[in-house]
């Protein structure tokens, strides 16, 4: 008999358990009838063992079924959704060990109530089909959960960067010369770097780079800024120095085949950011900035400019450092893409540490609150562009109080044109949930120059009646109010 896969053992164990319970047999009863030990039967039902042919026949007789039915891969209606899940890539590809979860424990949960768990799984799969969710949606969700679990700080990657710097004698001065990183890629890792290598392929011009592994060629977009090129070189060095094999070959993840691609991409990004923005001097500069009595947007941007970093790199490093070394672990990060022609705003990256914060992505086609500094700054940037004023980076702070809650965030936002994508703008925002402890650490928090605004999640969910920025009617609020009136009238009639 061929060796059974883990999924085959799991499904067989669930089938045995269901048959045993249908017959009203305890483990002791089945052990006596089949002459198999209770411990062995237990391991079968947990998906750890698959019996040999003679034991299968004894087990089939004891369960009151035929040998062929017992070994058949056909599943009952109640177990079919579980089989669908196990045969999909979701459990196979997600590295549960990263979250400290053993697959055997998941199996025990499934085995304890296959009908109820099956119904739940069936519901999840149906929702995923209805909302056109693909595997990569689950992968990115799992990645965010993994980063949040570790407060987006990984000491092993920090140590790898320090080791790389020592091995390649990288100067402590920043910014790092991109030519030096290019040289290391070419001489130490055998790369051929093609400047403007994507220019001949118009359909690829939204990408920053494409790596061709067979030839070890890195094709670059000619519209990249020097800092973007240096960042791409850092990522490629990360892939190679960390010994990463399972990787995407495009600068951004388009569609991931497996979860390993997603998490490895994240590791390479972390490596590049930590390489360009060293931990210790960056921490000292951020600490000095927070001690200022007044909000100083130019000083904030100067920290970023010192490292010749993009806003994304700068904010990535903040999300590494603030939770770990400043105790600011209740924060969110959002990146918005603004298409001025359509006046649409899309969140394409987000991170939430310590809790799910109020501002977050919404896949229901609702209109994000225009009072958010993330959006207002983008609209102001576009207005300046329409007036012919060139703006490279634009920064603003806002204190955002969420309507109906006591939650207030200090939001720091940078907006810029979306290189290399034309006719689009990008904003990145880090929001710090305010507390007495945080007020003590950020001296400029009470600065009157920082705008204070009441905000909400989306226009559809906002009860404000005098909002000049409203982009859509409060449809969700109106439906709730209608339902409340129905309930009140029914209560009157029944009183």
C-alpha positions in Angstrom: 0.0 0.0 0.0 1.4 3.4 -0.9 2.3 5.9 1.8 -0.6 8.2 2.6 -0.3 11.9 2.6 -1.1 13.9 5.7 -4.3 15.1 4.2 -5.3 11.5 3.4 -4.6 10.4 6.9 -6.6 13.3 8.3 -9.7 12.6 6.1 -9.5 8.9 6.9 -9.4 9.6 10.6 -12.4 11.9 10.4 -14.3 9.2 8.4 -13.5 6.6 11.0 -14.6 8.9 13.8 -17.9 9.6 12.1 -18.6 5.9 11.5 -17.7 5.0 15.1 -20.0 7.7 16.4 -22.8 6.7 14.0 -22.6 3.2 15.4 -22.7 4.5 19.0 -19.3 2.9 19.8 -16.8 4.2 22.4 -13.1 3.8 21.8 -13.2 0.8 24.2 -16.0 -0.8 22.2 -14.3 -0.4 18.9 -11.0 -1.6 20.3 -12.7 -4.8 21.5 -14.4 -5.4 18.2 -11.4 -4.6 16.0 -8.6 -6.0 18.2 -6.8 -2.6 17.8 -5.6 -0.7 20.9 -7.4 2.4 22.1 -4.2 4.5 21.7 -3.8 3.3 18.1 -7.4 4.1 17.2 -7.0 7.5 18.8 -4.0 8.2 16.6 -6.0 7.1 13.5 -8.8 9.5 14.3 -6.3 12.3 14.8 -4.8 11.7 11.4 -1.5 10.4 12.6 -1.8 6.8 11.6 -3.2 5.0 8.5 -3.7 1.2 9.1 -2.3 -1.6 6.9 -4.6 -3.8 4.9 -5.3 -6.4 7.5 -6.1 -3.9 10.1 -8.3 -2.0 7.7 -10.4 -5.1 7.1 -10.8 -5.7 10.9 -11.7 -2.0 11.3 -14.3 -2.1 8.5 -16.0 -5.2 10.1 -16.0 -3.6 13.5 -17.6 -0.4 12.1 -20.2 -2.3 10.2 -19.1 -1.2 6.8 -17.3 -2.7 3.8 -13.6 -2.5 3.2 -14.1 -0.6 -0.1 -16.4 2.0 1.6 -13.9 2.5 4.4 -10.9 3.2 2.1 -12.9 5.1 -0.5 -11.9 8.8 -0.8 -15.6 9.7 -1.2 -16.8 11.8 1.8 -20.2 12.2 3.4 -22.0 15.5 2.9 -21.0 16.7 6.4 -17.3 16.0 5.7 -17.2 17.3 2.2 -16.4 20.9 3.2 -13.6 19.7 5.4 -12.2 17.8 2.5 -12.5 20.8 0.2 -10.5 22.9 2.7 -7.8 20.3 3.2 -7.5 19.8 -0.6 -7.2 23.5 -1.2 -3.9 25.4 -0.6 -5.1 27.4 2.4 -3.9 25.0 5.1 -1.2 23.4 3.0 0.6 26.6 2.2 0.0 28.7 5.4 3.0 27.9 7.7 1.0 27.4 10.9 4.2 27.0 12.9 5.0 30.7 12.4 2.0 31.4 14.6 2.8 28.7 17.1 0.0 26.5 15.9 0.4 22.7 15.3 -1.6 21.2 12.5 -2.5 18.3 14.8 -4.3 20.8 17.0 -6.3 22.1 14.0 -7.2 18.6 13.1 -8.4 17.9 16.7 -10.7 20.9 16.4 -12.1 19.6 13.1 -12.4 16.1 14.4 -14.2 17.2 17.6 -17.2 18.5 15.6 -16.9 17.8 11.9 -20.5 18.7 11.1 -20.4 22.2 12.8 -16.8 22.9 11.6 -17.8 21.7 8.2 -20.7 24.1 8.0 -18.5 27.0 9.2 -15.8 26.1 6.6 -18.5 25.9 3.9 -19.7 29.3 4.8 -16.2 30.8 4.6 -15.6 29.2 1.2 -18.9 30.5 -0.1 -18.1 34.0 1.1 -14.7 33.8 -0.5 -16.3 32.9 -3.8 -19.0 35.6 -3.6 -16.4 38.3 -2.9 -14.0 36.9 -5.5 -11.3 36.4 -2.8 -8.2 34.5 -4.0 -5.5 32.7 -2.2 -3.3 35.8 -2.1 -6.0 37.7 -0.2 -5.6 35.1 2.5 -1.9 35.1 2.3 -1.6 38.9 2.7 -4.1 38.7 5.6 -1.9 36.0 7.2 1.2 38.1 6.6 -0.4 41.1 8.4 -1.4 38.9 11.3 2.2 37.5 11.5 3.7 41.0 11.5 1.3 42.2 14.1 2.0 39.2 16.3 5.7 40.3 16.3 5.1 44.0 16.5 6.7 44.2 13.1 10.2 43.8 14.6 12.5 40.9 13.9 15.9 40.7 15.7 17.2 38.0 13.4 16.8 40.3 10.4 18.4 43.2 12.2 21.4 40.9 13.0 21.6 39.7 9.4 21.8 43.3 8.2 24.6 44.1 10.7 26.5 40.9 9.5 26.1 42.0 5.9 27.4 45.4 6.6 30.5 43.9 8.3 31.2 41.4 5.6 31.0 44.0 2.8 32.6 46.8 4.7 29.7 49.2 4.2 30.4 52.7 5.5 28.4 53.8 8.5 27.7 57.1 6.6 24.2 57.4 5.1 22.7 57.4 2.6 24.5 54.4 1.1 25.8 55.0 -2.4 23.5 53.0 -4.7 26.6 52.3 -6.9 28.1 50.4 -4.0 25.1 48.2 -3.7 25.0 47.6 -7.4 28.7 46.6 -7.3 28.0 44.0 -4.5 25.1 42.5 -6.5 27.3 42.3 -9.6 30.6 41.1 -8.0 29.4 39.0 -5.1 26.2 37.5 -6.5 26.7 37.5 -10.2 24.0 39.9 -11.2 23.7 41.7 -14.5 21.8 45.0 -13.9 20.0 46.5 -16.9 19.2 50.2 -16.5 16.0 50.9 -18.3 15.5 47.2 -18.9 11.7 47.5 -18.6 11.4 50.4 -21.1 10.8 48.1 -24.0 7.8 46.5 -22.3 5.0 49.2 -21.9 2.8 46.7 -20.0 5.4 46.4 -17.3 6.1 50.1 -16.7 4.1 50.2 -13.5 6.7 47.8 -12.0 9.9 49.0 -10.6 12.0 46.0 -11.5 11.8 42.4 -12.8 14.4 39.7 -11.9 15.1 37.0 -14.5 16.6 34.2 -12.3 18.0 32.0 -15.1 20.2 34.8 -16.4 20.5 36.6 -13.1 19.4 39.8 -14.8 17.7 42.6 -13.0 15.6 44.8 -15.3 15.0 48.3 -13.9 12.4 50.9 -14.8 14.2 54.0 -16.0 11.8 56.3 -14.2 12.9 55.2 -10.8 14.4 57.8 -8.4 17.9 57.1 -7.0 16.4 56.2 -3.6 14.0 53.7 -5.3 16.9 52.1 -7.2 18.9 51.8 -4.0 15.9 50.2 -2.3 15.5 47.6 -5.1 19.2 46.8 -4.9 18.8 46.3 -1.1 15.9 43.9 -1.6 17.9 41.8 -4.1 20.8 41.7 -1.6 18.3 40.6 1.1 17.0 37.7 -1.0 20.6 36.6 -1.7 22.2 37.2 1.7 19.3 35.5 3.5 19.5 32.5 1.2 15.9 32.9 0.1 14.9 30.6 -2.8 11.1 30.8 -2.9 10.5 34.4 -4.1 8.6 36.6 -6.5 10.6 38.0 -9.4 8.7 41.3 -9.6 9.3 44.4 -7.5 5.8 44.1 -6.1 3.8 41.0 -5.5 1.3 40.5 -8.3 -0.1 37.1 -7.6 1.6 34.7 -5.1 1.7 31.0 -5.7 2.5 30.1 -2.1 2.6 31.8 1.3 6.4 31.5 1.4 6.7 34.0 -1.5 4.7 36.6 0.5 6.6 36.2 3.8 10.0 36.1 2.0 9.1 39.3 0.1 8.4 40.9 3.4 11.8 39.7 4.8 13.6 41.2 1.8 11.8 44.5 2.2 12.7 44.6 5.9 16.4 43.8 5.1 16.6 46.6 2.6 14.9 49.2 4.9 17.1 48.2 7.9 20.2 48.4 5.6 19.4 51.9 4.4 18.1 53.2 7.8 20.3 51.8 10.6 18.6 51.2 13.9 20.6 53.2 16.4 21.1 56.6 14.7 17.5 56.5 13.5 16.2 55.9 17.0 18.3 58.9 18.3 16.9 61.2 15.7 13.3 60.1 16.2 13.7 60.6 20.0 15.1 64.1 19.5 12.2 64.9 17.1 9.6 63.9 19.7 11.2 66.2 22.3 10.5 69.3 20.2 8.0 71.7 21.7 6.4 72.4 18.4 5.3 70.2 15.4 8.0 70.7 12.7 7.1 69.1 9.5 10.3 70.1 7.8 12.3 68.5 10.6 10.3 65.3 10.2 11.0 65.2 6.5 14.7 65.9 7.1 15.0 62.6 9.0 13.8 60.9 5.9 15.9 62.9 3.6 19.1 62.2 5.6 18.8 58.5 4.6 17.6 59.4 1.0 14.6 57.2 1.9 11.2 57.0 0.3 8.2 57.8 2.5 7.4 54.1 2.5 10.9 53.1 3.7 10.8 55.9 6.4 7.4 54.7 7.7 8.3 51.1 7.5 11.3 51.8 9.8 9.0 53.8 12.2 6.7 50.8 12.5 9.8 48.6 13.4 11.2 51.0 15.9 8.3 52.8 17.7 6.7 49.7 19.3 10.0 48.0 20.3 12.0 50.9 21.6 9.5 53.7 22.4 6.6 51.7 23.8 4.3 53.1 21.1 2.8 49.7 20.2 -0.8 50.9 19.5 -0.5 52.2 16.0 -1.7 51.8 12.5 -0.1 52.4 9.0 -2.0 53.1 5.9 -1.0 53.7 2.3 -3.5 55.3 0.0 -3.4 55.5 -3.8 -5.3 58.5 -5.3 -6.5 58.5 -8.9 -7.3 62.2 -9.5 -9.1 61.6 -12.8 -11.7 59.4 -11.1 -11.2 61.0 -7.6 -11.0 57.5 -6.1 -9.0 56.5 -3.0 -7.7 53.0 -2.5 -5.8 51.5 0.5 -3.2 49.1 -0.9 -1.1 48.6 2.3 -2.1 48.6 6.0 -0.8 47.4 9.3 -2.4 47.4 12.7 -0.4 46.8 15.9 -1.9 45.7 19.3 -5.5 46.1 18.1 -7.7 46.6 15.0 -7.8 50.4 14.8 -10.6 52.5 13.4 -9.1 53.6 10.1 -8.8 50.4 8.0 -9.5 49.1 4.5 -13.1 48.6 3.4 -13.9 46.3 0.5 -17.6 47.3 0.4 -17.0 50.2 -2.1 -17.8 52.8 0.6 -16.3 56.2 0.6 -13.5 56.7 3.1 -13.9 59.7 5.4 -12.6 62.8 3.5 -11.6 64.4 6.9 -8.8 61.9 7.2 -5.5 63.7 6.8 -4.5 60.8 4.5 -7.1 62.0 2.0 -7.2 65.7 2.6 -3.5 65.9 2.0 -3.8 64.0 -1.3 -6.6 66.3 -2.5 -4.5 69.4 -1.6 -1.5 67.9 -3.4 -3.6 67.4 -6.5 -4.9 71.0 -6.3 -1.4 72.3 -6.2 -0.5 70.1 -9.2 -3.5 71.5 -11.1 -2.2 75.0 -10.4 1.1 74.1 -11.9 3.0 74.0 -8.6 5.6 71.3 -8.3 5.5 69.4 -5.0 7.7 66.4 -4.4 6.7 65.6 -0.8 4.0 67.2 1.4 3.7 66.5 5.1 0.9 67.3 7.7 0.0 66.3 11.2 -3.6 65.8 12.5 -5.2 64.9 15.7 -8.1 62.6 14.8 -11.0 62.0 17.2 -13.3 59.2 16.1 -17.0 60.1 16.5 -18.8 58.0 19.1 -15.5 56.8 20.8 -12.9 58.1 23.1 -10.1 57.1 20.7 -7.9 59.8 19.4 -4.9 59.4 17.1 -1.9 61.6 16.3 -1.6 61.1 12.5 1.5 61.9 10.6 1.1 61.9 6.8 3.3 62.3 3.8 1.9 62.7 0.3 3.9 62.5 -3.0 3.5 61.7 -6.7 3.3 57.9 -7.3 6.6 57.2 -9.1 6.8 55.4 -11.5 3.1 55.3 -12.1 2.0 58.5 -13.9 -1.1 60.6 -13.0 -1.5 59.1 -9.5 -0.5 60.2 -6.0 0.3 58.3 -2.8 0.0 59.1 0.9 1.4 57.2 3.8 0.1 57.7 7.3 1.2 56.5 10.7 -1.4 56.9 13.5 -0.5 56.7 17.2 -3.3 56.0 19.6 -3.1 58.7 22.2 -2.7 58.1 25.9 -1.3 60.0 28.9 2.0 58.0 28.5 2.2 59.0 24.8 1.5 62.6 25.6 4.6 62.6 27.8 6.8 61.1 25.1 5.6 63.5 22.3 6.3 67.1 23.6 4.5 68.8 20.6 1.3 66.9 21.0 -0.6 69.9 22.3 0.8 72.3 19.6 -2.2 74.4 18.3 -0.6 74.2 14.8 -1.7 70.6 14.7 -5.2 70.4 13.3 -7.9 68.7 15.4 -10.8 67.0 13.5 -13.6 64.7 14.3 -13.5 61.9 11.8 -15.3 58.6 11.0 -14.6 55.5 9.1 -16.7 56.0 5.9 -19.3 58.5 4.8 -21.9 55.8 4.7 -21.4 55.1 8.4 -21.1 58.7 9.6 -24.0 60.4 11.4 -22.6 64.0 11.0 -25.2 66.2 9.3 -23.0 69.3 8.7 -20.0 67.7 7.0 -18.8 69.8 4.1 -16.5 67.0 2.9 -19.2 64.3 2.7 -18.8 62.2 -0.5 -21.8 59.9 -0.1 -25.1 59.8 1.9 -25.0 58.1 5.3 -26.7 54.9 3.9 -25.7 52.6 6.7 -26.7 55.1 9.4 -30.1 55.5 7.7 -30.7 51.8 7.6 -29.9 51.4 11.3 -32.3 54.3 12.1 -35.0 52.7 10.0 -34.5 49.4 11.8 -34.6 51.1 15.2 -37.9 52.8 14.4 -39.4 49.4 13.3 -38.3 47.8 16.5 -39.7 50.7 18.6 -43.1 50.4 16.8 -43.2 46.7 17.3 -42.5 47.1 20.9 -45.4 49.6 21.2 -47.8 47.2 19.5 -46.8 44.4 21.8 -46.9 46.4 25.0 
